[in-house]
C-alpha cells in the first residue's frame, strides 16, 4: 500500500504560518458565519494519523477547546520526555531521525500521514519526505513571523492538482510532489 506524507496548512499571502509573536488570530480574519471547514474533514478522512512538532502540539493543547483530533497524533520532539497525562491516550511521543520515526509509525499501520508544524514541515521537506502540499492562502500580509518554508538543499518540483476558493476570499491549492 502507498505511503503518503501530506501537509495541510494555512499561510498569509507572504508565506507565514504565525505572526512575529507566534499568534494565529489572523487565521480568523475572514468571517466564516457558517463554520465552513474548508475541506478539512474530507482531508482528515484521507489520513490515518498526524505527525506534529512539539511547538504545534503545545499550541493545540493550549487552545480553550476540546482535543480536535480523532486520529492518533505522533508528537515529534527531542526535548519532551513524556506527553502530558491529559493527552496520554491521544498523543504519542516519537523521537529520532525522520526515516526511523516514519518506519515506527508505518509499522503500526499508519501509512497516510498529516504532517503539521512549521519546523516539522521544513525538516520533512529537507529530507524529501513530503508527497503533497495543501496550502490555504489567507488574504493578509503579516510582514514577518514564522515562515512555512525554509532553506532547502535542492529545488523541489510539484505538480499543481487543483484549487478551491472558500468564503470568496481564501484560495486553497493542492500540489503533488514530482518524483
C-alpha positions in Angstrom: 0.0 0.0 0.0 1.2 3.5 -0.8 2.5 5.7 1.9 2.0 9.5 1.8 3.1 12.4 3.9 0.7 15.4 3.3 0.9 19.0 4.5 -2.4 20.8 5.1 -1.8 24.3 6.3 -2.8 28.0 6.0 -0.4 30.8 5.3 -0.6 34.5 4.9 -0.1 35.9 1.4 3.5 36.5 2.3 4.0 32.9 3.3 3.9 33.0 7.1 2.1 30.4 9.3 2.2 32.5 12.5 2.8 36.2 13.2 6.0 37.6 14.7 4.8 36.8 18.2 3.6 33.3 17.3 0.0 34.5 17.1 -2.7 32.8 15.0 -5.6 35.3 15.3 -5.1 36.4 11.7 -6.3 33.0 10.6 -9.8 34.1 11.6 -9.7 37.5 9.8 -12.2 36.3 7.2 -15.7 36.0 8.6 -17.0 32.4 8.5 -20.6 32.6 9.8 -21.5 29.0 8.6 -18.3 27.5 10.0 -17.2 26.1 6.6 -14.3 23.6 7.4 -12.7 24.4 4.0 -12.2 20.8 3.2 -10.6 19.8 6.5 -13.0 17.0 7.3 -12.6 15.5 3.8 -8.8 15.8 4.2 -8.8 14.1 7.6 -10.7 11.2 6.0 -7.7 10.7 3.8 -5.2 10.3 6.6 -4.5 7.7 9.2 -2.6 9.8 11.8 -0.9 13.1 12.4 2.8 13.9 12.9 3.3 17.2 14.5 6.2 19.0 16.2 6.3 19.8 19.9 5.6 23.6 19.4 2.4 22.8 17.4 1.3 20.2 19.9 1.8 22.7 22.8 -0.1 25.3 20.9 -3.0 23.0 20.2 -3.3 21.8 23.8 -3.2 25.5 24.9 -6.4 26.3 22.9 -9.5 26.5 25.0 -11.2 23.8 23.0 -11.7 20.1 23.2 -9.0 18.0 21.6 -9.7 18.5 17.9 -8.4 15.1 16.5 -10.0 11.7 16.3 -6.9 10.1 14.8 -3.6 9.3 16.6 -1.2 12.2 16.9 2.5 11.5 17.0 4.5 14.3 18.6 8.0 14.7 17.2 10.3 16.0 19.9 13.8 15.5 21.1 13.2 17.7 24.2 9.9 16.3 25.6 10.2 13.3 27.9 6.5 12.5 28.0 3.1 13.6 26.8 1.1 15.4 29.5 -1.2 13.0 31.3 -4.3 14.9 30.0 -3.4 13.8 26.4 -1.6 10.5 27.1 -4.3 8.5 25.3 -4.5 10.9 22.3 -0.9 11.7 21.5 2.3 9.6 21.4 5.9 10.9 21.7 8.3 9.9 18.9 12.0 10.7 18.7 14.9 10.3 16.4 15.7 10.5 12.7 12.7 11.1 10.5 13.1 7.9 8.5 13.3 5.9 11.7 10.2 7.7 13.1 8.3 7.1 9.9 9.2 3.4 9.9 8.0 3.1 13.5 4.6 4.8 12.6 4.2 2.8 9.4 4.9 -0.4 11.3 1.9 0.4 13.4 -0.3 0.5 10.3 -0.5 4.3 9.8 0.5 5.0 6.2 -1.1 8.3 5.2 0.2 11.0 7.5 -0.8 14.6 8.1 2.4 16.5 8.7 1.9 19.6 10.8 4.0 22.3 12.3 6.5 24.8 10.8 9.8 23.2 11.8 8.4 19.7 11.3 7.3 20.5 7.7 10.6 22.2 7.0 12.5 19.1 8.3 10.4 16.7 6.2 11.0 18.9 3.1 14.7 18.9 3.7 14.7 15.1 3.9 12.5 15.0 0.7 9.7 13.3 2.6 6.6 15.4 1.6 4.4 13.9 -1.1 1.6 16.5 -1.2 1.0 20.1 -0.1 -2.4 21.6 0.5 -1.9 25.3 1.2 -4.8 27.7 2.0 -3.8 31.4 1.5 -5.5 33.9 3.8 -5.5 37.3 2.2 -3.5 39.2 4.8 0.2 40.3 4.8 1.9 39.7 8.1 5.2 41.3 7.1 7.1 38.8 9.2 6.7 35.9 11.5 7.1 32.1 11.2 7.7 31.1 7.6 6.2 28.0 6.1 9.3 27.3 4.0 12.9 27.5 5.0 16.1 26.8 3.1 16.2 23.6 1.1 19.2 21.6 -0.1 17.8 21.5 -3.6 15.0 22.6 -5.8 11.8 20.7 -5.2 9.2 20.5 -8.0 5.5 19.9 -7.5 2.6 19.5 -9.9 -0.4 21.7 -9.4 -3.5 19.5 -8.9 -6.4 21.8 -8.1 -7.5 25.0 -6.4 -10.7 25.8 -4.5 -11.9 29.1 -3.2 -13.6 29.3 0.2 -15.6 32.2 1.6 -15.0 34.1 -1.6 -11.5 35.0 -0.3 -9.4 32.0 0.7 -7.6 30.2 -2.0 -6.6 26.6 -1.3 -4.2 25.0 -3.7 -3.2 21.3 -3.8 0.2 20.2 -5.2 1.8 16.7 -5.6 5.5 16.2 -5.5 7.2 15.4 -8.8 9.3 12.3 -8.2 
